[in-house]
Structure formats: C-alpha cells, structure tokens
Amino acid sequence: MAEGSSGSEFTLDSIRKSLIRQEDTIVFCLMERARFPMNSALYNQSLDLVPGFSGPLVDFIVQETEAVQAKAGRYVNPEENPFFPDNLPPSLVPNSNYSQVLHPGGASININKAIWDMYLNQLLPLFVVAGDDGNYASTAASDLSCLQALSRRIHYGKFVAEIKFRDAPHDYEPPIRAKDADELMKLLTDERVEKMVKKRVEKKAIVFGQDVSGSNNTDSKHYKVDPSVVARLYDEWVIPLTKRVEVEYLIRRLN
Ligand SMILES: C=C(O[C@@H]1C=C(C(=O)O)C=C[C@H]1O)C(=O)O
C-alpha cells in the first residue's frame, strides 16, 4: 500500500517513513515547476483557449489527464484521489490487489478542492517568478505533478489515522462516539514530530536545490526553491491539512 513499502508492514513507523520519502518527491516537483514563470493565462477563467471547453486551460489538462489515468486504474489505489472526481471513466485494467487496510468510510474523504485552491492561489506566487513564456502544457504537467504529490501526502492522513486508532482504540473511541473533533485533533497531534518534519523539509530544499558543479564549489546562496517557502508550505498547509484528513477519517471510523 505505502509508496516504497512491501505492503505487508503497517505500522506508524512505516507510514512515517513513506511520508519522509514523499517529501523528496514534493521538493523535486516544486523545483521542476520553478523552471517556468507564472504563466497566468493557464489559470485564467475567462480565456477560453480550448474550443468546446469552457474554463481555464489547467482544468482542461488536469481533467483529460485524470481521465486517462482513471482508465489505467490510478484511482482504484486508495492512496490516490482525483481533483475532478465527477464523470471519471472506470478503470479498464485488471485490479491490482491493494491491501484494504482502511475503513470503508475513508473512501469518501477527498479534500482536493482545498489543496487546489491553496496551491494555485497561495503557494504558486511564493515560489515562481512573474512572467509568461508560453509553455502552458509543460507548466500544467508540472502543476499536476505537484498537486498529485501534495494530495497523496495529505490524504495519507487516512493511513496515519487508521494506525493511530489501531494502536490506541480505547483512547480514540470516546471522542469518536462524541464526534469531538477538537479532542481528536489533540490526541493525534505530535508536536515533536511536526517540528522535525518542518526542519527536515527545509534542509531538503537546501540540499536538493543547489547548483552542483564538477568542482568542489557549490552555489549555496542560490536555491531552486526558497527553503523557507518549503518550510512554510508544511507549517501552514501540508501538516494542518493532513491532520484535517486524520480527523475526518476518525470521525467516520466507527460507522
Ligand atoms: C502524520 C502524523 O500526524 C500528525 C501530523 C504530522 C504531519 O503532517 O507531518 C506530524 C505529526 C502529527 O501531529 C504523524 O503523527 O506522523
């Protein structure tokens, strides 16, 4: 089930290892998107660039890509959640045997609208330069990689919540029955781990984002994505949204 895991191990430790691995993917995706300027025409609601499609070009590219990926079975995987879930075609390929560790109620949790809004309206302007180079299709492909990586990480909260519940059902059952979201939030929060995550992603942006040359000199002042933006991304959005998924999952856990 988890990225890079055999599927047989389901522990908080193995889930956290997967979240750490996903940080690399997220940092590299952001660095790829930073190769292009803002290209705001891509996101413009009123520029109908595709004949017969009404809406921003980025919507067209994401919807069409998700449709192909759905046919190839992407959304059968409980780790994946589409940005445009309405009218997706069914999978045409034989089902892979994903281990069904989640409670069935988890399948209805999809907070991609909030992730889309955060990414386009708040995050992008923090790490891409202004301008338009006309590379809309490549820019949108890069946006989709970032969005999918962020969505996977944030919805991984379902697996985190499941294992936390299994490890301490007696602690979680009373607030679940009382539908006490605040108490659940307190129970699942681990501030020590959050602090480590924020420090580590900032460091990854420093290490991965340097220009590497053949000599011993690296340019340590210029990073492909500002490391403080990556730390802020996790602090303000990734961690809080992951915890929102965890709470939403737990609230449904005993249904
Ligand atoms: C994901 C977890 O749950 C919470 C969310 C965290 C995160 O999004 O990085 C970190 C610690 C917890 O507060 C976890 O415990 O690992």
The ligand as an ORCA input file, in Angstrom:
! r2SCAN-3c Opt
* xyz 0 1
  C       1.203     12.486     10.350
  C       1.178     12.431     11.679
  O       0.190     13.099     12.423
  C       0.310     14.482     12.725
  C       0.688     15.210     11.505
  C       2.010     15.344     11.173
  C       2.401     15.709      9.788
  O       1.508     16.015      8.980
  O       3.606     15.675      9.470
  C       3.003     15.106     12.135
  C       2.677     14.756     13.415
  C       1.277     14.698     13.887
  O       0.977     15.881     14.563
  C       2.180     11.673     12.439
  O       1.994     11.513     13.651
  O       3.162     11.210     11.835
*
